[in-house]
Amino acid sequence: MKKILLLSDTHSHLDDTIMKYVRQADEVWHAGDIGDLHVTDAIKKEKPLRAVYGNIDDNKARMEFPLNNRFFCEGVDVWITHIGGYPGKYNPTVRQELALNPPKLFICGHSHILKVQFDQKHNLLHMNPGAAGTHGFQQVRTMLRFEIDDDKIQALEVIEIARK
């Protein structure tokens, strides 16, 4: 079993509250718009990190992290990308691959809107953790925490952080 902390859209922001949740996880996944790499460097010092770059990320982030990160965690096929859309409105760059070879868990960021939705058409769980950073329109900063046990995604929690 793995405890996962999922965050996105930090936009160079990292604080003690985020790091508290990082330390409680087995792995941290970042769905892009990292901003300054001090964010991912600090996370990597504490826990294993899987990440993708987002549209605001510079060449340094793009050299370190891929646009798409597809992997297995326990028995779950996971695909993380930054601009992926959501069920019924997937980004054209991922739509065909989702139709041909859907993962069990599809994760994206970008919108700053927390959303967890089961996609019946593609038989996958879609997650967007919202935005953990302070840049953007969101009133509450959010992250997701969940467990993967064999092929089960369970114990999903929304973490809300007051916007400072």
Backbone torsions as a table, in degrees:
resi	resn	phi	psi	omega
1	MET	NA	140.1	177.1
2	LYS	-125.1	136.3	173.3
3	LYS	-95.8	122.2	-174.3
4	ILE	-111.0	135.1	167.3
5	LEU	-107.9	123.0	-179.1
6	LEU	-112.5	124.0	177.3
7	LEU	-138.0	167.2	-179.4
8	SER	-157.9	165.4	170.6
9	ASP	50.5	53.2	175.8
10	THR	-76.7	-26.5	177.3
11	HIS	47.8	49.1	177.5
12	SER	76.3	1.9	-177.7
13	HIS	-95.6	129.9	173.3
14	LEU	-144.3	131.4	-179.2
15	ASP	-135.3	178.2	-177.7
16	ASP	-63.3	-32.7	179.7
17	THR	-65.8	-47.0	176.9
18	ILE	-59.3	-46.1	-177.3
19	MET	-64.9	-30.8	176.0
20	LYS	-59.6	-44.4	179.5
21	TYR	-73.1	-33.2	174.5
22	VAL	-56.8	-46.7	-177.2
23	ARG	-66.0	-22.3	179.6
24	GLN	-84.4	-12.6	-176.0
25	ALA	-92.4	161.5	169.7
26	ASP	-87.3	-35.8	177.4
27	GLU	-140.5	153.8	175.3
28	VAL	-120.3	134.1	176.8
29	TRP	-118.1	132.2	-178.5
30	HIS	-120.3	123.1	-174.7
31	ALA	-94.6	32.7	169.0
32	GLY	94.5	172.8	-167.1
33	ASP	57.0	56.3	179.7
34	ILE	-68.6	-45.8	-172.8
35	GLY	85.7	-135.6	179.7
36	ASP	-64.7	135.9	-177.1
37	LEU	-69.5	-4.4	174.1
38	HIS	-60.7	-26.8	178.1
39	VAL	-62.7	-55.2	-177.6
40	THR	-72.4	-31.8	176.4
41	ASP	-61.5	-43.1	179.7
42	ALA	-66.4	-40.9	179.1
43	ILE	-64.6	-43.7	-178.5
44	LYS	-63.6	-26.0	176.9
45	LYS	-69.1	-23.8	-177.2
46	GLU	-99.1	-43.9	-171.7
47	LYS	-146.1	159.4	172.2
48	PRO	-60.6	140.8	-176.0
49	LEU	-126.3	135.5	169.0
50	ARG	-120.3	132.7	-175.6
51	ALA	-150.5	165.6	172.0
52	VAL	-131.4	158.9	174.6
53	TYR	-88.1	156.4	178.6
54	GLY	-116.0	-178.1	-174.2
55	ASN	-67.4	-21.6	178.6
56	ILE	-92.5	-6.7	-174.4
57	ASP	-78.0	142.6	-175.8
58	ASP	-84.4	-176.0	-177.3
59	ASN	-62.6	-31.5	178.2
60	LYS	-62.7	-45.9	178.1
61	ALA	-65.4	-39.3	-178.6
62	ARG	-69.2	-24.8	175.1
63	MET	-79.3	-29.6	-177.4
64	GLU	-88.1	-34.4	-174.7
65	PHE	-123.3	148.9	179.5
66	PRO	-83.0	168.0	172.4
67	LEU	-71.4	-40.6	178.4
68	ASN	-124.2	136.3	178.3
69	ASN	-128.1	108.8	179.9
70	ARG	-116.8	129.5	-173.5
71	PHE	-159.4	169.7	172.7
72	PHE	-105.7	134.4	171.3
73	CYS	-120.0	117.3	-171.1
74	GLU	55.5	-124.2	179.5
75	GLY	-103.2	18.3	-175.0
76	VAL	-108.2	125.4	174.1
77	ASP	-79.1	118.6	-174.8
78	VAL	-118.0	138.8	173.2
79	TRP	-130.2	121.9	176.0
80	ILE	-113.7	132.4	171.6
81	THR	-146.3	162.8	-176.2
82	HIS	-82.9	-55.0	-178.2
83	ILE	-104.7	91.9	-176.3
84	GLY	-114.7	-16.6	-175.5
85	GLY	80.1	-154.0	-178.9
86	TYR	-153.9	167.2	-175.4
87	PRO	-49.5	130.4	-177.0
88	GLY	85.5	-15.7	-178.3
89	LYS	-140.4	44.7	179.6
90	TYR	-69.2	149.2	175.9
91	ASN	-61.6	137.7	-179.1
92	PRO	-56.0	-28.0	-178.6
93	THR	-70.5	-18.3	179.9
94	VAL	-114.7	-14.3	-172.3
95	ARG	-55.2	-47.8	-176.5
96	GLN	-66.6	-43.7	179.5
97	GLU	-64.1	-38.2	176.8
98	LEU	-62.7	-36.9	179.6
99	ALA	-71.1	-41.2	-176.3
100	LEU	-80.0	-37.6	-173.0
101	ASN	-146.3	70.0	-175.5
102	PRO	-70.6	141.3	172.2
103	PRO	-78.1	175.0	172.5
104	LYS	-81.7	-31.0	-178.8
105	LEU	-130.8	118.7	179.3
106	PHE	-112.9	123.1	-174.2
107	ILE	-121.9	135.5	172.0
108	CYS	-144.7	172.7	178.0
109	GLY	-126.4	-131.7	170.6
110	HIS	78.2	-46.5	-171.8
111	SER	-77.4	-18.5	-173.1
112	HIS	66.4	12.5	-179.0
113	ILE	-112.6	117.9	177.7
114	LEU	-64.9	129.4	178.3
115	LYS	-153.3	130.2	171.6
116	VAL	-127.9	121.7	-172.6
117	GLN	-148.5	135.9	174.1
118	PHE	-84.9	128.4	178.3
119	ASP	-96.8	102.6	-178.3
120	GLN	-67.0	-36.1	-178.1
121	LYS	-60.9	-41.7	-177.4
122	HIS	-104.4	1.4	178.9
123	ASN	52.3	52.1	179.3
124	LEU	-139.5	159.9	174.4
125	LEU	-99.0	126.6	178.8
126	HIS	-102.2	131.9	177.1
127	MET	-131.2	135.9	167.9
128	ASN	-131.5	117.4	-175.0
129	PRO	-78.0	3.5	-174.9
130	GLY	77.4	-147.4	-176.7
131	ALA	-124.6	129.2	177.8
132	ALA	-91.1	-14.4	-178.4
133	GLY	-86.9	179.9	-177.7
134	THR	-99.9	-5.4	179.5
135	HIS	-88.6	130.4	176.8
136	GLY	126.0	-176.0	-173.4
137	PHE	-89.9	-11.2	-173.8
138	GLN	-62.3	139.4	179.1
139	GLN	-83.4	-28.8	179.3
140	VAL	-127.1	133.1	175.2
141	ARG	-80.5	139.0	-175.3
142	THR	-135.2	154.1	172.2
143	MET	-143.7	166.3	175.3
144	LEU	-120.3	146.4	175.5
145	ARG	-131.4	136.6	180.0
146	PHE	-157.9	172.6	178.0
147	GLU	-118.6	147.0	170.3
148	ILE	-119.1	119.7	-178.8
149	ASP	-125.9	107.9	-174.5
150	ASP	59.2	-110.4	179.0
151	ASP	-109.8	16.8	-177.9
152	LYS	-106.1	136.2	172.3
153	ILE	-103.6	119.2	-170.9
154	GLN	-145.5	172.5	175.2
155	ALA	55.4	43.2	-179.0
156	LEU	-70.7	131.5	178.0
157	GLU	-131.4	140.9	171.0
158	VAL	-94.4	129.5	176.0
159	ILE	-106.2	121.9	178.6
160	GLU	-109.8	134.1	179.7
161	ILE	-124.6	129.7	178.9
162	ALA	-59.1	140.9	177.2
163	ARG	-81.3	123.1	-174.8
164	LYS	-88.5	NA	NA
